[in-house]
Amino acid sequence: MKGKSTEIIASGYRGDSSKLERYHSINPPVYHASTILFEDYAELKTVGQGQYEGFTYGTDGSPTQHAFERAMTELEGGYCTKAFPSGLLAITSTLQAFLQHGDHLLICNSCYGPVRRFARDMLDKFGITTSYFPANVGADIEDYITPQTRFILLESPGSNTFELQDVPAVVKVARQHDILTAIDNTWATPLNFRPLEHGVDISIHSVTKYISGHSDVLLGSATINEACYKPFHRMCRALEIFASQDACYLALRGLKTLKVRLKQHEVSALELAGWLEGEAAVEAVLHPALVSHPEHHIWRRDFDGASGIFSFVLKPEFDEDAVGRFVDSLEHFGIGYSWGGFKSLVTAGKFAQSDISRYKDRWMIRLNVGLEDVADLRADVQMALSKL
């Protein structure tokens, strides 16, 4: 007779999903597992021989994660996608996969701030040097390349100052020098820009933003072309990189409504941005889809649409106290980092990160335009402008 503990352990599900009754759901189930059971010793043996193609341990991810990764691969037109615990980890892990001691890395000056910190605090101590190029660079990327340059990281547009790079022109020069290129494609999403079709090697997303869409997920992804697969896969295996299965499930669910949500974000943001151009306190509105944007011609040529985040620059007579009054007066815009979710958000500051930025030392306000009624958002911003 079995003991009670043995009966409890053996009861119910026994690790063989094929024996479960038929259950075809629209969304995949969420798998929570560290240990994965093998059928027999012969199957276990194939793992050591490198011949097993299934899941061997929880760090391989799960069918939930792989379903999300397949969806991103299809949308990006890539060879393979890997999910990461955050957008930053997607970027930093990709850099680790392809850079080594003595290499030189080029990064867009308007990059996500923590990427700059990673280059300074981590890459530098491993003998990898980093320099930055203007956020509106094109074929003149040639001027920043050295014999040691191995990798170029783009972000077009940047998520604070919204300059665009001429991606096809940069890629053309990079390929002449056998340099890999990657881009943070979070602003556009795969619906509005497909980097790999323009020759970029790796497309990276903060899935936290528009793809998940509900401000409750931390997740990143990197989609690569076939030529990059071996070193990228080797790095992911060596570091046992995997993502939260709950986050992958939520991101896959959010992905299904991305087109509908993104279109509403785009329409509302453009209406608000266009109106702001006529406001007396505003010197410039930084939205790539506006004709007034310095790189609008690039956006019109390469992109299929826009998203819901942009910035505007206040006229020089307004100081930090005025900016604070504006931000604190808003009712419908929450004060918080991140973007891409259904709720409108605001941040403010001097976002330019170097002397080569056209917006150096200027007070800027960034609006993440959510899914509220745009008339209410406009009235809210108009009221806050009156406090300046």
C-alpha positions as CSV (number, residue, x, y, z in Angstrom):
1,M,0.0,0.0,0.0
2,K,1.4,3.5,-1.0
3,G,2.0,6.1,1.6
4,K,-0.1,9.3,1.6
5,S,2.8,11.5,0.3
6,T,3.4,9.1,-2.5
7,E,-0.3,9.1,-3.5
8,I,-0.3,12.9,-3.4
9,I,2.7,13.2,-5.7
10,A,1.4,10.6,-8.2
11,S,-2.2,12.0,-8.3
12,G,-3.7,13.9,-11.2
13,Y,-1.4,15.1,-14.0
14,R,1.6,12.8,-14.6
15,G,3.6,14.8,-17.1
16,D,2.2,13.5,-20.3
17,S,0.1,16.1,-22.1
18,S,-0.7,13.7,-24.8
19,K,-2.9,11.8,-22.4
20,L,-5.0,14.8,-21.5
21,E,-8.4,15.0,-23.1
22,R,-8.7,17.1,-26.2
23,Y,-8.6,20.8,-25.3
24,H,-8.0,23.2,-28.2
25,S,-8.0,26.7,-26.9
26,I,-7.5,29.8,-29.1
27,N,-4.6,31.0,-26.9
28,P,-1.9,28.6,-25.8
29,P,-1.8,27.5,-22.1
30,V,0.8,28.9,-19.8
31,Y,3.4,26.4,-18.8
32,H,5.2,26.8,-15.4
33,A,8.0,24.2,-15.2
34,S,11.6,23.8,-14.2
35,T,11.9,20.1,-14.7
36,I,10.9,18.5,-18.1
37,L,10.3,14.7,-18.1
38,F,11.7,12.4,-20.7
39,E,10.0,9.4,-22.1
40,D,12.8,6.9,-21.4
41,Y,16.6,6.5,-21.1
42,A,17.1,6.4,-24.8
43,E,15.5,9.8,-25.2
44,L,17.6,11.2,-22.3
45,K,20.7,9.9,-24.0
46,T,20.0,11.8,-27.2
47,V,20.3,15.1,-25.1
48,G,23.9,14.4,-24.3
49,Q,24.6,13.5,-27.9
50,G,23.1,16.9,-29.1
51,Q,20.4,15.1,-31.1
52,Y,17.3,16.0,-29.0
53,E,15.2,18.8,-30.4
54,G,12.6,19.1,-27.7
55,F,12.6,20.9,-24.3
56,T,15.2,19.7,-21.9
57,Y,14.7,22.1,-18.9
58,G,12.7,25.1,-18.0
59,T,15.5,27.4,-19.2
60,D,14.6,26.3,-22.8
61,G,11.4,28.3,-22.4
62,S,8.1,26.6,-23.1
63,P,5.6,26.1,-25.9
64,T,4.0,29.5,-24.7
65,Q,7.3,31.3,-25.2
66,H,8.0,29.6,-28.5
67,A,4.5,30.6,-29.8
68,F,5.3,34.2,-29.0
69,E,8.7,34.0,-30.6
70,R,7.3,32.4,-33.8
71,A,4.7,35.2,-34.1
72,M,7.4,37.8,-33.8
73,T,9.6,36.0,-36.4
74,E,6.8,35.9,-38.8
75,L,5.9,39.6,-38.4
76,E,9.5,40.7,-38.7
77,G,10.3,38.4,-41.6
78,G,13.3,37.0,-39.7
79,Y,15.0,33.7,-39.2
80,C,14.7,33.4,-35.4
81,T,13.4,35.4,-32.4
82,K,14.4,35.1,-28.8
83,A,12.4,36.6,-25.9
84,F,14.2,38.3,-23.0
85,P,13.1,39.5,-19.5
86,S,13.2,43.1,-20.7
87,G,13.9,45.3,-23.7
88,L,17.2,46.4,-22.2
89,L,18.3,42.8,-21.8
90,A,17.4,42.1,-25.4
91,I,19.8,44.9,-26.4
92,T,22.6,44.1,-24.0
93,S,22.5,40.4,-24.7
94,T,22.6,41.0,-28.4
95,L,25.7,43.1,-28.0
96,Q,27.4,40.4,-25.9
97,A,26.7,37.9,-28.6
98,F,28.6,39.7,-31.3
99,L,31.3,41.9,-29.6
100,Q,34.6,40.9,-28.1
101,H,37.7,42.4,-26.6
102,G,39.2,45.1,-28.9
103,D,36.0,45.7,-30.9
104,H,34.5,49.1,-31.5
105,L,30.7,49.7,-31.1
106,L,28.8,52.6,-32.6
107,I,25.6,53.7,-31.0
108,C,23.0,56.2,-32.0
109,N,23.2,59.3,-29.8
110,S,19.5,59.2,-29.0
111,C,19.6,55.6,-27.7
112,Y,17.7,54.4,-24.7
113,G,19.6,55.8,-21.7
114,P,20.5,52.6,-19.9
115,V,22.2,51.3,-23.1
116,R,24.7,54.1,-22.7
117,R,25.2,53.1,-19.1
118,F,25.8,49.5,-20.1
119,A,28.4,50.5,-22.6
120,R,30.2,52.7,-20.1
121,D,30.0,50.4,-17.0
122,M,30.2,46.9,-18.6
123,L,31.5,46.9,-22.2
124,D,34.3,49.3,-21.4
125,K,35.8,47.0,-18.7
126,F,35.9,44.2,-21.2
127,G,38.0,46.2,-23.7
128,I,35.1,47.1,-26.0
129,T,35.1,50.8,-26.9
130,T,32.0,52.8,-27.7
131,S,31.3,56.0,-29.5
132,Y,28.1,57.8,-30.6
133,F,26.9,59.2,-33.9
134,P,24.3,61.8,-34.6
135,A,20.7,60.6,-34.4
136,N,20.0,61.8,-37.9
137,V,22.9,60.1,-39.6
138,G,22.8,58.5,-43.0
139,A,25.6,57.7,-45.4
140,D,27.9,59.9,-43.3
141,I,28.0,57.0,-40.8
142,E,31.2,56.4,-42.8
143,D,32.9,59.3,-40.8
144,Y,32.4,57.4,-37.5
145,I,33.7,54.0,-38.6
146,T,37.1,52.8,-37.5
147,P,39.0,49.7,-38.5
148,Q,37.8,48.1,-35.2
149,T,34.1,48.9,-35.7
150,R,32.1,45.6,-35.6
151,F,28.6,46.7,-34.7
152,I,26.2,49.6,-35.2
153,L,23.2,50.1,-33.0
154,L,20.4,52.3,-34.4
155,E,17.2,53.6,-32.8
156,S,15.0,55.3,-35.4
157,P,13.2,57.3,-34.2
158,G,14.6,57.8,-30.7
159,S,12.0,57.7,-28.0
160,N,12.7,61.2,-26.6
161,T,13.9,63.5,-29.3
162,F,12.5,61.5,-32.3
163,E,15.3,62.0,-34.8
164,L,15.4,59.4,-37.6
165,Q,18.4,57.7,-39.2
166,D,18.5,56.9,-42.9
167,V,18.5,53.2,-42.2
168,P,19.1,51.9,-45.7
169,A,22.0,54.3,-46.2
170,V,23.6,53.2,-42.9
171,V,23.1,49.6,-43.8
172,K,24.7,50.0,-47.2
173,V,27.9,51.5,-45.7
174,A,27.9,48.9,-42.9
175,R,27.8,46.0,-45.3
176,Q,30.7,47.5,-47.3
177,H,32.8,47.3,-44.1
178,D,31.3,43.9,-42.9
179,I,29.7,45.5,-39.9
180,L,26.6,44.1,-38.2
181,T,23.6,46.4,-37.7
182,A,20.8,46.2,-35.1
183,I,17.9,48.6,-34.5
184,D,15.6,49.3,-31.6
185,N,12.3,49.1,-33.5
186,T,9.9,49.7,-30.5
187,W,8.4,52.9,-31.7
188,A,7.3,51.6,-35.1
189,T,6.6,48.0,-34.3
190,P,6.8,45.4,-37.1
191,L,3.5,46.8,-38.5
192,N,5.0,50.2,-39.4
193,F,8.7,49.3,-40.1
194,R,10.3,46.0,-40.9
195,P,14.1,46.5,-40.5
196,L,15.2,43.2,-41.9
197,E,13.6,44.1,-45.2
198,H,15.9,47.2,-45.2
199,G,19.0,45.1,-44.7
200,V,19.3,45.4,-40.9
201,D,20.6,42.2,-39.3
202,I,18.7,42.3,-35.9
203,S,15.4,44.0,-34.9
204,I,14.9,44.6,-31.2
205,H,11.8,45.4,-29.3
206,S,10.8,46.5,-25.8
207,V,7.7,44.2,-25.9
208,T,6.7,46.0,-22.7
209,K,5.4,48.9,-24.9
210,Y,3.0,48.6,-27.8
211,I,3.2,44.8,-28.4
212,S,1.9,44.0,-24.9
213,G,0.0,47.3,-24.7
214,H,-1.4,47.1,-21.2
215,S,1.5,48.3,-19.0
216,D,1.6,45.1,-17.1
217,V,4.4,43.2,-18.8
218,L,8.2,43.4,-18.8
219,L,9.6,41.6,-21.9
220,G,11.9,42.1,-24.8
221,S,12.6,40.4,-28.1
222,A,15.4,40.2,-30.7
223,T,14.7,38.9,-34.2
224,I,17.7,38.0,-36.3
225,N,18.5,37.0,-39.8
226,E,20.0,33.5,-40.6
227,A,23.6,34.7,-40.9
228,C,23.5,35.8,-37.2
229,Y,22.0,32.7,-35.8
230,K,25.0,30.6,-34.6
231,P,26.7,33.2,-32.4
232,F,23.3,34.5,-31.2
233,H,22.0,31.0,-30.3
234,R,25.4,30.1,-28.6
235,M,25.1,33.2,-26.4
236,C,21.5,32.5,-25.4
237,R,22.4,28.8,-24.5
238,A,25.6,29.8,-22.6
239,L,23.7,32.3,-20.4
240,E,20.5,30.2,-20.2
241,I,18.4,33.2,-21.3
242,F,14.7,32.7,-20.9
243,A,11.6,34.9,-20.3
244,S,8.6,34.8,-17.9
245,Q,6.1,32.5,-19.4
246,D,3.2,34.6,-18.1
247,A,4.8,37.6,-19.8
248,C,5.0,35.7,-23.1
249,Y,1.4,34.7,-22.8
250,L,0.3,38.3,-22.2
251,A,2.5,39.6,-25.0
252,L,1.1,37.1,-27.4
253,R,-2.4,38.1,-26.4
254,G,-1.6,41.8,-26.8
255,L,-0.1,41.1,-30.2
256,K,-3.4,40.0,-31.6
257,T,-4.9,43.5,-31.0
258,L,-1.8,45.5,-31.9
259,K,-3.1,46.7,-35.3
260,V,-6.3,48.1,-33.9
261,R,-4.7,49.7,-30.9
262,L,-1.7,51.2,-32.8
263,K,-4.0,52.8,-35.3
264,Q,-5.9,54.6,-32.6
265,H,-2.7,55.7,-30.9
266,E,-1.5,57.0,-34.2
267,V,-4.7,59.0,-35.0
268,S,-5.0,60.5,-31.6
269,A,-1.3,61.5,-31.3
270,L,-1.2,63.1,-34.7
271,E,-4.3,65.2,-34.0
272,L,-2.8,66.3,-30.7
273,A,0.6,67.0,-32.2
274,G,-0.8,69.0,-35.1
275,W,-2.8,71.1,-32.7
276,L,0.2,71.7,-30.5
277,E,2.1,73.2,-33.4
278,G,-0.2,76.2,-33.2
279,E,0.2,76.8,-29.5
280,A,2.1,80.0,-28.5
281,A,4.2,78.3,-25.8
282,V,5.5,75.6,-28.1
283,E,8.6,76.1,-30.2
284,A,8.6,72.7,-32.0
285,V,6.7,69.4,-32.0
286,L,8.8,66.4,-32.5
287,H,6.7,63.9,-34.4
288,P,8.1,62.1,-37.4
289,A,4.8,62.1,-39.2
290,L,4.5,65.9,-39.2
291,V,5.6,67.7,-42.3
292,S,7.6,70.0,-40.1
293,H,9.8,67.3,-38.7
294,P,13.4,67.5,-40.1
295,E,13.4,63.8,-41.2
296,H,9.8,63.6,-42.3
297,H,10.9,62.6,-45.8
298,I,12.6,59.5,-44.3
299,W,9.5,58.6,-42.3
300,R,7.3,59.0,-45.4
301,R,9.7,56.9,-47.5
302,D,10.3,54.0,-45.1
303,F,7.4,53.7,-42.6
304,D,3.8,52.5,-43.0
305,G,2.5,54.5,-40.1
306,A,3.3,56.1,-36.8
307,S,2.6,55.4,-33.1
308,G,1.4,57.4,-30.2
309,I,4.4,58.9,-28.5
310,F,6.1,62.3,-29.3
311,S,7.7,65.3,-27.6
312,F,7.4,69.0,-27.9
313,V,10.0,71.7,-27.1
314,L,8.9,74.7,-25.1
315,K,10.0,78.2,-26.0
316,P,13.2,79.4,-24.2
317,E,11.4,81.7,-21.8
318,F,9.9,78.8,-19.9
319,D,12.0,77.4,-17.1
320,E,11.8,74.2,-15.0
321,D,9.2,75.7,-12.6
322,A,6.9,76.2,-15.6
323,V,7.5,72.7,-16.8
324,G,6.5,71.4,-13.3
325,R,3.3,73.4,-13.3
326,F,2.4,72.0,-16.7
327,V,3.0,68.3,-15.7
328,D,1.3,68.6,-12.3
329,S,-1.8,70.2,-13.8
330,L,-2.5,67.3,-16.2
331,E,-5.5,65.2,-15.2
332,H,-5.6,62.4,-17.8
333,F,-1.8,62.0,-18.3
334,G,-0.2,59.9,-15.5
335,I,3.4,60.9,-14.6
336,G,5.4,57.8,-15.3
337,Y,8.1,56.2,-17.4
338,S,7.5,53.8,-20.3
339,W,4.9,54.2,-23.0
340,G,2.8,52.2,-25.5
341,G,0.0,51.3,-23.0
342,F,-3.6,52.3,-23.0
343,K,-3.2,55.1,-20.5
344,S,-1.7,58.4,-21.5
345,L,1.5,59.3,-19.7
346,V,3.8,62.3,-19.5
347,T,7.5,62.8,-18.7
348,A,9.5,66.0,-19.0
349,G,13.1,67.2,-18.8
350,K,16.2,68.0,-20.8
351,F,16.3,64.8,-22.9
352,A,19.3,65.5,-25.2
353,Q,22.2,63.3,-24.1
354,S,25.1,65.0,-25.8
355,D,26.4,68.3,-27.3
356,I,25.7,67.0,-30.8
357,S,22.0,66.9,-30.3
358,R,19.9,69.7,-31.9
359,Y,17.9,69.9,-28.6
360,K,20.8,70.3,-26.2
361,D,19.7,72.0,-22.9
362,R,16.1,72.5,-24.0
363,W,13.1,71.8,-21.9
364,M,11.0,69.1,-23.5
365,I,7.7,67.4,-22.6
366,R,7.0,63.9,-23.9
367,L,3.5,62.6,-24.3
368,N,2.4,59.0,-24.6
369,V,-1.0,59.4,-26.1
370,G,-3.2,56.5,-24.9
371,L,-6.6,55.3,-25.8
372,E,-8.7,58.0,-24.1
373,D,-10.9,60.3,-26.1
374,V,-8.6,62.7,-27.9
375,A,-10.9,65.6,-27.2
376,D,-10.5,65.1,-23.5
377,L,-6.7,64.8,-23.9
378,R,-6.5,68.0,-25.9
379,A,-8.6,69.9,-23.3
380,D,-6.3,68.5,-20.6
381,V,-3.1,69.7,-22.4
382,Q,-4.7,73.1,-23.2
383,M,-5.6,73.6,-19.5
384,A,-2.0,72.6,-18.5
385,L,-0.5,75.0,-21.0
386,S,-2.4,77.8,-19.5
387,K,-0.5,77.2,-16.2
388,L,2.8,78.0,-17.9
